[in-house]
Amino acid sequence: MKPILVLCPAFPKSGTTSLYYALGETKQFTTSILKESHYLWRILRNKTMVYGSDDGWTREKLHKNVIWEIKRFSMWQKELPVWEFIELLHSFVYDPANYDKYIRYHSCLGNLSMDFSLQNFDLSDKELNEVKKVLDDYFDIRTVICLREPKDWVESCYRNGITLESDNYNYEHVVEKYSKRWPTLVVKMEDFEHNIVDVINEFFDCKIDDDWRIGHHNKTDDTKYPKIKITERMERKIKENREFYDSSKTAIVSNYYFL
């Protein structure tokens, strides 16, 4: 049986960080060295990223995560010598990206390893076909897509410097292109306060306790920002996602149809 690899390609400021850490706290899902390594994007777009070079992700924080990753691996992984994992981890973070390293790294993390790289929303059909062709031989890929009420989402993105200029910031199109390739779970951020354990357990074949809830991580403090003036661009983005959001629910998607 192939290990489940969890991909979350979308959307920013829609609760992905909260979901990521809540799943990791169950001990059934495995967090990775970086919530958003953008590794597939690096492979497909031939991009180089210097982790730890920006204000939001300091090199000190990165090194702390590296140390924690090595300690965790040494406690429960026996199939690969720790020194080999250290070399793999260093290569995964700092060296040019390729599929072999991505496969080896997430295979080492075991079942329900998570890659919440939100740049993956922008991958084209051709690029996703390549990902599917390569990774499906090694992983049972399941995708989860977080949606937020469109007006709240657009305003939060702009407050955080995310201008949503790409046409690919489209709820319906992203759900469609992922769900026609892999089993997909849509989670509406408004349902974080409710009990969605049953649909999580069903989708990921796991056994999370009934009292599990999604907390709040990386939440924007709206009081620190001036009131957002809705521009024409923002209004278009709200409008184009409104109908799909209102007609959606937290549910498993198959071939673009809610079950």
N, C-alpha and C positions, 0 to 999 in steps of 0.2 A: 504494500500500500504506500503510495506516494505521500509525503508530508504536505499539509495544507500551508500554502503561502498566502497571506492576507495582504492584498493591495488596496490602498485607499487613495484614489487619485484626485479627490475633490470633496468639498470646495474650501478655500481659505476662509477663515472667520466664520466657520459653520460648525464648530464643536469637534473638529478632528483631533485636536490635542487632548481634549477632555476624554474622548472615546478611547484614544490610544493608551493613555495612562490608566484608565479604568479597566480596560481589558488586561493590561499588563499586571495590575494588582491582583487579578484572579489567580496568577501563577500558572494558568493554563495556556496563556498566550505569552510569546516571548518578544520583549522589546529589543530593538537593535541599537547599535552604537549611536546612530542618529535617527531621530524620528523621520527626518526628510533627507536622505542621502542623495536623492535625485539621481540615483545610480543608472537606472535605465535611460533616463534623459541624457546623461553624460555619454553613455555608449552610443545611443542613436544619433545624437547631435554632435558627437565628437567634441564634447565640452570638457573643460578642466575647471574644477572648483577647489579653492583653497579653504578648507574647513578651518574655522577658528580665526579668520581674518577680518570678520566684521564685528560690529559692536554688540549685535544680538547673540552672537555665538562665539564667545571668546576662546582662545586657544587653551586657557586654563580649564575651562569647563569641558572642552573636548578631551583633554588629558585625563580629567577625573573620570569621564565616561569610559575611556580606554582602560583605565585601571580597574574599574568596576566590571567591565566586560570580561577581562582576563580572570578576575577572581571568580566570577560566576561560572565561567567555562570550566575552570579547574575543579569546581565543586561537583559538577554533574555530567560533564562530557568525557567519555573514556575512549571514544573511537579515534580521536586524533590527539597526538602528543601536544601538551600545552605550548611548547616552543613553536610548533608548526602553526598553531592557531594564532600566536602572537605575530608571526611573520605574515600570515594571511590578513590579520586585522590591520596591520600597518600598511600592507599593500592595498587593501580595500579602501582605506581612508586617503592615502597620499599618492598612490601611483595611478597611471592611466587606467581607465575603466574597461573591463571586458566581461563577457558573459560567464566565463569560467570562474572568475573570482566571485561574481554575484551568486552563482549556483553553489559554490563551495561554502561561502560565508553563510548563506541562509540555510543550507543543509546542516551546517554545524549547529545552528540555533535550534534545530529540531522542528517538531510539529507546531503549527500555528505561529510561525515567525511572521512579524509584521513589517511591512514597508509602506509608510504613510507619506510618500513623496508626492506633494500636491502638484508639482510640475507635470506629473503624468496626465493631468487633465488635458494637456495641450498636444499629446501625442496623436499623430494622424492614424487613419485606418491602415495605411501601409506599414507604419512603424509598429502598431499593435499586432498586426499579422506576423511580423518578424518575431516580436516578443513571444507570441503564442507558439509559433513554430519551434522556438528554441527551448522555452521554459516548460511547456506542457509535458515534455518527456521526463521532467524531474520533479515537478510540483503539481499538486491539486490546487490550482489557483482559484481563489474566491475574492471577489471585490466588494467593498463596502463604500457607499457614496453618501456623504452627509449633505443635507439640504437645510437651508435656513429661510425663514420668511423673507421674501425678496427685498423689501424696503429696508428692514433691519440689516440684512446682509450687505447690501450696497453701501449703506451709510457706515457700517463698521469697517468695510474694506477701505473706503476713502479716508476714514480717520487713521487708519494704519498704513497709509501710503500705497495701497493696492488700487490702482486706477481702473482695472478691469477693461483695458483697451482691447484685449484679444476678443475676437468674435467667438472663440471657443469657450468663453465663460457662459455656457448655455446649459441649464439643467437637463433639458430633454436630450440634447445631442450627446452629452457625456454619458448619461445613463444608457442611451441606445447603443453607443459604440462599445461600451464595456459589457453590457448584458448580452449582446449577441455573440460574445466570445467566451465569457466565463459566467458562472453563477454569480448573481449580484444581489446585494442587500441594500436597499435604500433606507436610510435612517433620517427622520426629520428631527432637527434640533429641538423643536418644541416638545418632542416626546422623551427627552432626556429625563424629565421629572417623573415620568411614568415607569411602570414596570415593563421593560422590553426583554426580560430574561428569556422568555419562551422562544421568541423569534431568533435571538442570538444563539441559543442552544441548538435550535433546529438547523439553523444555517451553517454553523461551524462544527456541528457534531460534538459539542462539548457539554459540560455539566456545571454551569455556574449556579451558585446558590440563589434562591429566590429573593433574598434581601439585597442583592447586588444593585448598585445604582451608579450612574455616571455623574461624577462631580463637575467642578468648574475649574479649568486650567486656562491660563493665557487669556483671561477675560478682560476686554477693554473697559476701562473706567470712563464712561461717557461724561462724567462730571468734569473731567480734565480737558475736554475738548469743546470748542464752540459749537453751536447748533449748525448742522450741516445744511447748506443751501442746495436743494435738489437741482442739478443742472439738466440740460436736455439729454446729454449722454447717459446720466444716471437714470433718468426717467425711462429711457428706452430699455436699459438693462433690466429695470424692475418690471416693465411691461412684458418683455419677451419671456420672462421666467415665471410670471404670475400664474398663468393658466395651468402650466404643468405642475407647479408647486401645489396649487389649490386642489388639483385632482389626484395628487399623490398621497400615499400613506407610508408609514414605516412598514415595509413588507419585503419579501423575497421577490425578485424579478427574474423572469425566464423569457429569453427571446423577446425582450421589450414589453412583456405583458405582466402585470401584477397578478400573482397567484392568490 
